[in-house]
Amino acid sequence: MFGTILKKKVSDEKLANVFVNGLFNSIDKGFPIVAEFINDDPVFVNSPDILKSNNYEFSLIIIVGNLSFLENSFHSDQVDRLKLIVYNKLAKAYEMPTNDFIILLKNYKSLICRLNRPSKNMIYAMSKGIFDKYALYDYQDEYFKRMQVPNPLFLKRMDEIVENFIWDWGAFLKKYRLD
């Protein structure tokens, strides 16, 4: 009972700022490690040579995934309020009109869900999306290259990496509550 009373209140605006800044910080610091992991993964016959600065596709996939987990952590009215603020902040960061940015994210979400069908596991979908957006099919051995599917060993390792980029709402909500 006292745990709820003692939690710090945080506004939607403040939460959106922390969320967006946290995502960008983890992507900026983490993507060079991800690029190195992909380039050195043993499932690839040839290194994809992904540049450590080429995080555009990765960042959009991480954003889409985190926004989908947001829906599991808050009431729908809170999600709607937060998403609107987050979309505005992200659109500004990507120097796009908000509506165009929302469409871009919907297209990414549609792609990763389609790649992952019939599974509904968002982590796995994000890993498949990364594989597709960085066109890693042709760097695999002949069997997977011909089938145009990711090697499941790579996906399993990528899932473990992607999980590190998911916002921990449980830990956040233990300390804070929305105004």
C-alpha positions as CSV (number, residue, x, y, z in Angstrom):
1,M,0.0,0.0,0.0
2,F,2.7,2.5,0.9
3,G,4.7,1.5,-2.1
4,T,2.1,3.2,-4.3
5,I,2.1,6.3,-2.2
6,L,5.9,6.6,-2.1
7,K,6.3,6.4,-5.8
8,K,7.4,9.6,-7.5
9,K,4.9,11.1,-9.8
10,V,6.1,11.7,-13.4
11,S,4.2,13.6,-16.1
12,D,3.5,12.2,-19.5
13,E,5.9,14.8,-21.0
14,K,8.7,13.8,-18.6
15,L,8.2,10.1,-19.2
16,A,8.3,10.6,-23.0
17,N,11.5,12.6,-22.6
18,V,13.2,9.9,-20.5
19,F,11.9,7.2,-22.9
20,V,13.1,8.9,-26.1
21,N,16.4,10.0,-24.7
22,G,17.0,6.5,-23.2
23,L,16.3,4.9,-26.6
24,F,18.6,7.2,-28.5
25,N,21.3,6.8,-25.9
26,S,21.1,2.9,-26.0
27,I,21.0,2.9,-29.8
28,D,24.0,5.3,-30.2
29,K,26.1,3.4,-27.7
30,G,24.9,-0.1,-28.5
31,F,24.8,-0.1,-32.3
32,P,28.5,-0.2,-32.9
33,I,28.6,-3.4,-30.8
34,V,25.6,-4.8,-32.8
35,A,27.3,-4.0,-36.1
36,E,30.5,-5.7,-35.0
37,F,28.5,-8.7,-33.8
38,I,26.8,-9.0,-37.2
39,N,30.0,-8.5,-39.1
40,D,31.8,-11.2,-37.1
41,D,28.9,-13.8,-36.8
42,P,30.0,-17.2,-37.9
43,V,26.8,-17.9,-39.9
44,F,28.0,-15.5,-42.6
45,V,30.3,-16.8,-45.3
46,N,31.4,-13.2,-46.0
47,S,31.2,-10.3,-43.6
48,P,28.3,-7.9,-44.3
49,D,30.6,-5.0,-43.4
50,I,27.9,-3.0,-41.7
51,L,29.3,0.4,-40.7
52,K,29.1,1.2,-37.0
53,S,27.4,4.5,-37.9
54,N,24.7,2.8,-40.1
55,N,22.1,2.6,-37.3
56,Y,19.1,4.1,-39.1
57,E,17.2,0.9,-39.9
58,F,18.2,-0.6,-36.5
59,S,16.9,2.5,-34.6
60,L,13.5,2.4,-36.3
61,I,13.1,-1.3,-35.5
62,I,14.1,-0.7,-31.9
63,I,11.6,2.2,-31.7
64,V,8.8,0.1,-33.2
65,G,9.5,-2.8,-30.8
66,N,9.6,-0.6,-27.7
67,L,6.4,1.2,-28.7
68,S,4.7,-2.2,-29.0
69,F,5.9,-3.1,-25.4
70,L,4.6,0.2,-24.2
71,E,1.1,-1.1,-25.0
72,N,1.6,-3.9,-22.5
73,S,2.6,-1.7,-19.7
74,F,0.0,1.0,-19.5
75,H,-3.8,1.5,-19.8
76,S,-4.9,2.3,-23.4
77,D,-5.7,6.0,-22.6
78,Q,-2.2,6.4,-21.1
79,V,-0.6,4.7,-24.1
80,D,-2.4,7.0,-26.5
81,R,-1.3,10.1,-24.7
82,L,2.3,8.9,-24.4
83,K,2.5,7.7,-28.0
84,L,1.4,11.1,-29.3
85,I,4.1,12.9,-27.3
86,V,6.7,10.3,-28.2
87,Y,5.8,10.5,-31.9
88,N,6.1,14.3,-31.8
89,K,9.6,14.1,-30.2
90,L,10.8,11.3,-32.5
91,A,9.5,13.1,-35.6
92,K,11.4,16.2,-34.6
93,A,14.6,14.2,-34.0
94,Y,14.2,12.6,-37.5
95,E,13.3,16.0,-39.0
96,M,10.0,14.7,-40.4
97,P,6.4,15.8,-40.0
98,T,4.8,13.8,-37.3
99,N,2.2,12.2,-39.6
100,D,4.9,11.1,-42.0
101,F,6.9,9.6,-39.1
102,I,3.9,7.7,-37.8
103,I,3.4,6.2,-41.3
104,L,7.1,5.2,-41.4
105,L,6.8,3.4,-38.1
106,K,3.6,1.7,-39.2
107,N,5.3,0.5,-42.3
108,Y,8.2,-0.9,-40.3
109,K,5.9,-2.6,-37.9
110,S,3.9,-4.1,-40.7
111,L,7.1,-5.4,-42.3
112,I,8.5,-7.0,-39.2
113,C,5.2,-8.6,-38.3
114,R,4.8,-9.9,-41.8
115,L,8.4,-11.3,-41.7
116,N,7.6,-13.0,-38.4
117,R,4.1,-14.4,-39.3
118,P,2.6,-16.5,-37.7
119,S,4.6,-15.8,-34.5
120,K,3.6,-12.8,-32.4
121,N,7.0,-12.7,-30.5
122,M,8.1,-9.1,-31.0
123,I,11.7,-9.8,-30.1
124,Y,11.9,-12.4,-32.8
125,A,10.2,-10.1,-35.2
126,M,12.7,-7.3,-34.5
127,S,15.6,-9.7,-35.1
128,K,14.0,-10.8,-38.4
129,G,13.5,-7.1,-39.3
130,I,17.1,-6.3,-38.7
131,F,18.2,-9.3,-40.8
132,D,15.9,-8.1,-43.7
133,K,16.6,-4.4,-43.5
134,Y,20.4,-5.0,-43.6
135,A,19.9,-7.4,-46.5
136,L,21.9,-10.2,-44.8
137,Y,20.4,-13.0,-46.8
138,D,23.2,-13.1,-49.4
139,Y,26.0,-13.3,-46.8
140,Q,24.8,-16.7,-45.6
141,D,25.8,-20.2,-46.7
142,E,24.2,-21.4,-50.0
143,Y,21.3,-23.3,-48.3
144,F,19.8,-20.3,-46.4
145,K,20.8,-17.9,-49.1
146,R,18.8,-19.9,-51.6
147,M,15.8,-20.2,-49.3
148,Q,16.0,-16.4,-48.5
149,V,15.5,-17.0,-44.8
150,P,17.7,-16.1,-41.9
151,N,19.8,-18.8,-40.3
152,P,18.0,-19.6,-37.0
153,L,21.3,-19.7,-35.1
154,F,21.9,-16.1,-36.0
155,L,18.3,-15.1,-35.0
156,K,18.7,-16.7,-31.6
157,R,21.9,-14.7,-31.0
158,M,20.3,-11.6,-32.3
159,D,17.3,-12.1,-30.0
160,E,19.6,-12.0,-27.0
161,I,21.1,-8.7,-28.3
162,V,17.8,-7.1,-29.1
163,E,16.4,-7.8,-25.6
164,N,19.0,-5.4,-24.3
165,F,17.4,-2.6,-26.2
166,I,13.9,-3.1,-24.7
167,W,12.9,-0.6,-22.1
168,D,12.3,-2.1,-18.7
169,W,8.8,-0.8,-17.9
170,G,8.5,-3.0,-14.8
171,A,11.6,-1.5,-13.2
172,F,10.4,2.0,-14.1
173,L,6.9,1.5,-12.7
174,K,8.3,0.2,-9.4
175,K,9.8,3.7,-8.8
176,Y,7.4,6.0,-10.7
177,R,3.7,6.5,-11.4
178,L,2.1,8.7,-14.0
179,D,0.4,12.0,-12.9
